[in-house]
């Protein structure tokens, strides 16, 4: 299930949330548009961060209430609400266009969100804005069929969400923040609610009644003091294995996805740690890649069918265990870009040596896999302007230390090796 989070809620010199740590862990970013928080510079930075991590962008409009952080209901006419949402979403969309991206949906903030769920005329005002903008509208997952019918009449798609760290009233609405215990801060309490939401099971309302929700996405709050830890744990709980199957005589391949995703490596490594711990004697090696984990077993004790069943059970259990929240280690490699080392890229006259150096060195690359040769790291993602095709005929040998680009990937050659990428630089 997809995770969404309210983002970009700082203002000027005032900082709010943990956007740079939470963004890599979520699928959808609800970005403030200036009425309850944010400003043009914060919006630009947050859009850039979302684009970097391939996170879907949603507009997060509110009542015009900077002082109250959008948590106070303000009397607007329906037309004024529609206009305010158009105004805020338009501002965010303009900044998105500057980054060659777009707004994908609308999620109201704070009091406007709560009022929408209690007042049909406010809901219809938001539907009117969503219809004009041709965007889906994110709402609270409830059993209210009237809202489904209204959205269908307006031709607007609804995205239904549930909140992992907010307590619910027995009617399926969120308990007011003014109510004692309305926001949960302890993981064990949050975990119980998350597991119920993921598996469509009932859970207790703040009043003690059982309720059940069907949601398309789960909301995590970036301003929670333990937001990063909670988000990582929820991501682990929602971890899915697409398939497990034999490859070769004594190996199994675990496929987590068919799509490369920057949020996958921590989950694959999380699974790897658990499997190495369980199969201490049986596993020869466990090799992570972009979307898979390859397991090589000791030949004398390998039983493919038994191992597939066990691994499924182990990874199901692993979802309830904390994903490591240790800081990522950043390795800086001094690199030389010059006419004699950028000959391949120079074949593409649209880029100067200075532009190549600036673009290639501006990114923080993530290591997705090791392979091809000992110590060879597959790193991504290269800026779009540098995403060049592989060569038709590989070189027989590339000097040790060469830096190359192949489509969206970049790499440093630890040893002299064959190469079909584009040489871009050399380390110094």
C-alpha distance (Angstrom), angle and dihedral (degrees) to the residues before:
residue distance angle dihedral
X1 . . .
X2 3.80 . .
X3 3.81 120.9 .
X4 3.80 122.4 -142.1
X5 3.80 129.3 -169.7
X6 3.81 136.9 -173.4
X7 3.81 106.8 -112.9
X8 3.79 142.5 176.2
X9 3.80 93.8 38.6
X10 3.79 96.5 142.2
X11 3.80 120.3 107.3
X12 3.80 126.1 -152.1
X13 3.81 108.2 -50.4
X14 3.82 92.0 -12.6
X15 3.80 112.6 99.8
X16 3.81 124.8 -151.2
X17 3.79 129.1 -179.2
X18 3.82 134.5 -8.6
X19 3.80 99.8 -84.1
X20 3.81 98.2 156.1
X21 3.83 91.4 53.1
X22 3.80 99.1 38.3
X23 3.83 98.4 42.9
X24 3.85 95.1 72.5
X25 3.82 89.5 55.2
X26 3.82 100.9 51.5
X27 3.80 136.8 68.8
X28 3.81 101.1 -149.7
X29 3.82 130.1 37.9
X30 3.83 118.7 -158.1
X31 3.81 100.4 -154.6
X32 3.82 121.0 -156.9
X33 3.81 113.2 -121.8
X34 3.81 103.9 -154.3
X35 3.82 105.6 -86.3
X36 3.83 99.0 91.4
X37 3.82 98.8 12.9
X38 3.81 142.7 -18.1
X39 3.78 132.9 57.2
X40 3.83 134.1 -143.5
X41 3.81 93.4 -78.9
X42 3.82 94.2 46.7
X43 3.81 90.1 47.4
X44 3.80 91.6 50.7
X45 3.81 92.2 49.1
X46 3.82 93.3 47.2
X47 3.81 93.7 48.2
X48 3.80 89.0 50.2
X49 3.81 90.3 50.5
X50 3.81 91.7 49.5
X51 3.79 91.5 48.5
X52 3.81 91.0 49.4
X53 3.81 90.9 55.4
X54 3.82 95.6 38.5
X55 3.80 92.3 -117.0
X56 3.80 121.0 160.0
X57 3.83 112.5 -113.2
X58 3.79 124.1 -133.2
X59 3.80 129.1 -177.2
X60 3.82 112.5 -118.4
X61 3.83 104.6 -161.6
X62 3.79 125.2 175.8
X63 3.76 144.8 170.1
X64 3.82 112.7 -64.8
X65 3.82 94.6 -92.8
X66 3.81 116.0 128.2
X67 3.80 93.2 156.3
X68 3.81 93.3 52.7
X69 3.83 94.9 37.7
X70 3.79 89.1 -121.0
X71 3.80 92.6 -67.3
X72 3.82 95.6 116.0
X73 3.80 121.9 84.8
X74 3.80 112.5 -122.6
X75 3.80 123.8 -167.3
X76 3.82 108.3 -111.9
X77 3.78 128.6 162.0
X78 3.82 114.1 -118.5
X79 3.81 90.1 -106.3
X80 3.81 91.0 51.3
X81 3.81 89.5 52.9
X82 3.80 91.3 50.2
X83 3.81 90.6 48.4
X84 3.82 93.0 48.0
X85 3.81 91.7 51.4
X86 3.82 92.1 47.2
X87 3.81 90.3 48.8
X88 3.81 95.5 49.9
X89 3.79 96.4 40.9
X90 3.80 90.2 47.9
X91 3.80 91.0 54.8
X92 3.80 92.3 51.1
X93 3.80 92.2 44.4
X94 3.81 90.9 54.4
X95 3.81 90.3 54.7
X96 3.81 89.3 46.5
X97 3.81 90.0 53.7
X98 3.81 89.2 55.1
X99 3.82 86.3 59.1
X100 3.83 94.1 44.9
X101 3.79 90.8 -111.9
X102 3.81 136.3 99.8
X103 3.80 148.0 -139.6
X104 3.82 108.3 -93.1
X105 3.82 102.2 -172.8
X106 3.83 145.6 -10.5
X107 3.80 126.3 -111.6
X108 3.83 116.4 177.8
X109 3.81 117.9 -137.0
X110 3.78 134.3 -126.5
X111 3.79 117.5 -42.2
X112 3.81 92.5 9.1
X113 3.83 89.2 56.2
X114 3.81 92.9 48.0
X115 3.81 92.8 44.7
X116 3.81 90.0 49.9
X117 3.81 89.6 57.3
X118 3.83 92.5 49.7
X119 3.80 102.5 36.9
X120 3.80 121.2 55.2
X121 3.82 94.5 -160.6
X122 3.82 90.8 56.2
X123 3.80 89.8 47.4
X124 3.81 90.3 52.0
X125 3.82 90.3 49.0
X126 3.80 88.4 56.5
X127 3.81 91.1 45.7
X128 3.81 88.3 53.6
X129 3.82 90.6 55.3
X130 3.80 92.4 45.2
X131 3.81 90.5 50.2
X132 3.81 92.5 51.4
X133 3.81 91.0 48.4
X134 3.83 92.7 40.8
X135 3.79 90.9 -130.5
X136 3.82 133.2 134.8
X137 3.81 117.6 -108.9
X138 3.81 121.1 -133.6
X139 3.81 114.6 -141.6
X140 3.77 139.0 166.1
X141 3.81 113.8 -77.5
X142 3.82 105.0 -113.6
X143 3.79 138.9 147.6
X144 3.83 90.6 -109.4
X145 3.82 103.4 127.7
X146 3.82 91.3 -178.9
X147 3.81 90.0 73.0
X148 3.81 90.8 52.4
X149 3.81 90.8 52.4
X150 3.82 93.0 47.2
X151 3.80 92.2 49.5
X152 3.80 90.2 50.1
X153 3.82 90.8 51.0
X154 3.82 89.7 53.2
X155 3.80 93.1 44.2
X156 3.81 92.1 -120.4
X157 3.81 124.3 141.2
X158 3.80 115.6 -133.8
X159 3.81 123.7 -143.0
X160 3.79 108.5 -158.2
X161 3.78 119.1 -149.9
X162 3.79 138.2 -173.5
X163 3.81 126.5 -156.1
X164 3.79 117.8 -125.7
X165 3.82 98.2 -163.0
X166 3.82 101.4 34.9
X167 3.80 124.5 87.5
X168 3.80 118.1 -129.0
X169 3.79 133.3 -136.2
X170 3.80 117.5 -125.1
X171 3.83 89.9 -103.7
X172 3.83 89.8 62.9
X173 3.81 96.0 -105.4
X174 3.80 123.5 120.2
X175 3.78 116.3 -90.3
X176 3.84 110.4 -114.6
X177 3.81 115.0 -96.9
X178 3.81 87.2 -124.1
X179 3.82 89.3 65.2
X180 3.80 115.3 95.2
X181 3.82 111.0 -104.0
X182 3.81 95.1 11.7
X183 3.82 91.8 130.9
X184 3.81 119.0 51.9
X185 3.81 120.6 -145.3
X186 3.82 103.1 170.9
X187 3.80 117.4 89.0
X188 3.82 96.6 -142.5
X189 3.80 90.1 57.2
X190 3.81 92.7 45.2
X191 3.82 92.4 45.9
X192 3.81 92.6 57.7
X193 3.81 91.1 53.8
X194 3.83 93.4 44.0
X195 3.81 93.0 51.3
X196 3.81 90.3 50.5
X197 3.81 91.1 50.5
X198 3.81 93.7 47.0
X199 3.81 93.1 50.3
X200 3.82 97.8 36.3
X201 3.81 92.8 -115.0
X202 3.83 127.1 145.5
X203 3.80 121.3 -99.4
X204 3.81 134.8 -174.7
X205 3.79 122.4 -85.2
X206 3.80 119.0 -141.1
X207 3.82 86.0 -99.0
X208 3.81 92.2 55.3
X209 3.81 99.5 -105.5
X210 3.80 123.6 126.5
X211 3.82 117.2 -110.4
X212 3.81 132.7 174.8
X213 3.80 128.7 -155.7
X214 3.79 134.4 -167.9
X215 3.79 109.3 -151.3
X216 3.81 137.4 176.3
X217 3.80 93.9 -155.0
X218 3.81 140.5 14.5
X219 3.80 121.6 -131.3
X220 3.80 120.1 -138.6
X221 3.80 119.5 -171.6
X222 3.81 116.6 -127.3
X223 3.82 92.4 -160.5
X224 3.81 93.1 61.8
X225 3.86 108.3 113.1
X226 3.82 89.7 -123.4
X227 3.82 95.6 35.4
X228 3.80 96.5 131.9
X229 3.80 93.4 48.3
X230 3.81 92.5 46.2
X231 3.81 93.9 47.0
X232 3.80 92.1 50.1
X233 3.80 90.7 50.0
X234 3.81 93.3 47.7
X235 3.81 89.5 49.0
X236 3.81 88.5 53.7
X237 3.81 91.4 49.2
X238 3.80 90.5 53.7
X239 3.80 92.9 46.8
X240 3.79 110.5 131.9
X241 3.81 130.1 -166.2
X242 3.80 111.5 -144.8
X243 3.81 96.8 -164.1
X244 3.83 145.5 -22.5
X245 3.80 118.8 -153.2
X246 3.83 141.4 155.4
X247 3.82 119.7 -93.7
X248 3.77 114.2 -175.6
X249 3.78 124.5 -17.1
X250 3.81 102.7 -56.1
X251 3.81 104.9 15.9
X252 3.80 138.3 91.9
X253 3.80 126.9 -161.2
X254 3.82 119.5 -148.7
X255 3.81 111.0 -158.4
X256 3.80 115.2 -160.3
X257 3.81 98.4 176.7
X258 3.79 144.2 -11.3
X259 3.80 90.3 -133.5
X260 3.81 127.4 70.1
X261 3.79 108.6 -119.7
X262 3.83 128.4 175.8
X263 3.81 88.9 -137.7
X264 3.82 93.0 61.4
X265 3.85 102.6 73.7
X266 3.84 95.9 68.5
X267 3.80 90.2 49.1
X268 3.79 94.0 46.9
X269 3.80 90.4 49.1
X270 3.81 89.3 47.0
X271 3.82 89.4 55.0
X272 3.81 90.7 44.8
X273 3.82 92.2 54.7
X274 3.81 92.0 52.5
X275 3.80 94.2 46.8
X276 3.81 93.2 47.9
X277 3.79 89.0 50.7
X278 3.81 92.4 49.4
X279 3.82 97.7 42.5
X280 3.80 98.6 41.7
X281 3.82 95.1 150.0
X282 3.81 101.2 24.3
X283 3.82 101.4 54.2
X284 3.80 119.1 80.4
X285 3.82 92.3 -176.2
X286 3.80 142.8 -21.4
X287 3.81 113.3 -146.6
X288 3.84 118.9 -166.2
X289 3.80 121.7 -154.0
X290 3.81 137.2 171.6
X291 3.81 96.5 -66.4
X292 3.81 104.6 -5.7
X293 3.79 145.5 59.9
X294 3.82 118.5 -144.9
X295 3.81 116.8 -153.1
X296 3.81 121.4 -163.2
X297 3.81 114.3 -164.6
X298 3.80 133.2 -161.0
X299 3.84 104.6 -93.8
X300 3.81 97.6 -133.9
X301 3.82 95.8 61.4
X302 3.82 103.5 29.3
X303 3.81 117.8 128.3
X304 3.83 109.3 169.9
X305 3.82 98.8 -161.9
X306 3.80 93.5 46.3
X307 3.82 91.9 46.5
X308 3.82 93.2 50.1
X309 3.82 90.9 53.2
X310 3.82 92.7 46.3
X311 3.81 93.7 46.8
X312 3.82 91.7 51.7
X313 3.81 89.2 53.6
X314 3.82 93.4 45.1
X315 3.81 93.0 50.9
X316 3.81 91.8 46.8
X317 3.80 87.9 55.3
X318 3.81 91.0 44.1
X319 3.81 89.8 63.1
X320 3.81 89.4 71.5
X321 3.81 93.9 52.0
X322 3.78 124.5 86.2
X323 3.78 118.3 -93.2
X324 3.78 108.9 -131.8
X325 3.79 109.3 -93.2
X326 3.79 96.1 -167.9
X327 3.78 118.2 139.0
X328 3.80 114.8 -91.8
X329 3.79 112.0 -110.5
X330 3.80 112.2 -120.9
X331 3.81 116.8 -151.7
X332 3.81 117.4 -164.1
X333 3.82 117.4 -153.9
X334 3.83 115.4 -164.9
X335 3.81 104.1 -134.3
X336 3.80 134.3 -168.3
X337 3.80 119.9 -143.3
X338 3.80 114.5 -170.7
X339 3.82 142.4 143.9
X340 3.79 92.5 -94.8
X341 3.83 93.6 51.1
X342 3.80 99.5 39.7
X343 3.80 97.6 54.3
X344 3.79 93.9 123.1
X345 3.78 95.1 51.0
X346 3.80 89.7 42.9
X347 3.81 85.6 68.8
X348 3.81 84.5 72.9
X349 3.84 99.6 68.3
X350 3.79 95.4 -167.4
X351 3.83 89.6 81.0
X352 3.79 129.3 63.7
X353 3.82 122.4 -152.0
X354 3.81 88.4 -106.7
X355 3.81 91.6 52.5
X356 3.81 91.1 47.9
X357 3.81 91.3 51.4
X358 3.80 93.3 45.6
X359 3.81 94.9 47.5
X360 3.79 97.6 42.2
X361 3.81 95.4 46.0
X362 3.82 95.6 43.0
X363 3.82 95.6 75.7
X364 3.79 130.8 81.3
X365 3.81 100.5 -138.2
X366 3.79 123.6 -150.4
X367 3.80 120.8 -141.4
X368 3.81 106.4 -128.1
X369 3.79 100.1 173.3
X370 3.80 147.3 -8.0
X371 3.78 119.2 -132.2
X372 3.80 149.1 97.9
X373 3.81 88.7 76.3
X374 3.84 133.7 8.2
X375 3.80 109.2 -73.7
X376 3.82 93.9 7.2
X377 3.83 107.9 143.3
X378 3.81 121.8 -158.2
X379 3.82 105.0 -145.1
X380 3.81 130.8 -174.0
X381 2.90 160.2 -126.5
X382 3.82 111.5 25.4
X383 3.85 116.1 -165.7
X384 3.80 110.8 -92.6
X385 3.81 94.1 -113.7
X386 3.82 89.2 59.6
X387 3.80 97.4 45.0
X388 3.80 97.1 116.2
X389 3.82 128.3 172.2
X390 3.77 123.5 -101.8
X391 3.80 117.9 -100.9
X392 3.81 118.0 -95.1
X393 3.81 91.8 -132.3
X394 3.83 118.5 36.9
X395 3.79 119.6 -134.7
X396 3.78 115.5 -110.5
X397 3.81 91.4 -130.4
X398 3.80 137.6 8.2
X399 3.83 118.7 -165.7
X400 3.79 119.1 -105.1
X401 3.81 110.9 -93.7
X402 3.81 96.2 29.1
X403 3.81 117.4 144.6
X404 3.80 117.5 -139.7
X405 3.80 141.4 -179.3
X406 3.80 124.7 -146.5
X407 3.80 113.4 178.5
X408 3.85 105.9 -61.5
X409 3.82 94.6 -9.9
X410 3.77 134.2 83.8
X411 3.80 130.3 -170.2
X412 3.80 146.1 175.5
X413 3.82 115.9 -132.7
X414 3.82 110.5 -127.6
X415 3.82 91.4 -168.4
X416 3.80 137.8 17.0
X417 3.82 103.9 -77.4
X418 3.82 144.7 155.4
X419 3.81 113.8 -85.2
X420 3.81 138.9 -165.9
X421 3.80 96.7 176.1
X422 3.79 130.3 92.8
X423 3.81 115.5 -89.2
X424 3.79 110.2 -128.9
X425 3.80 109.5 163.7
X426 3.77 147.2 -26.1
X427 3.83 130.6 -118.5
X428 3.79 120.4 -108.4
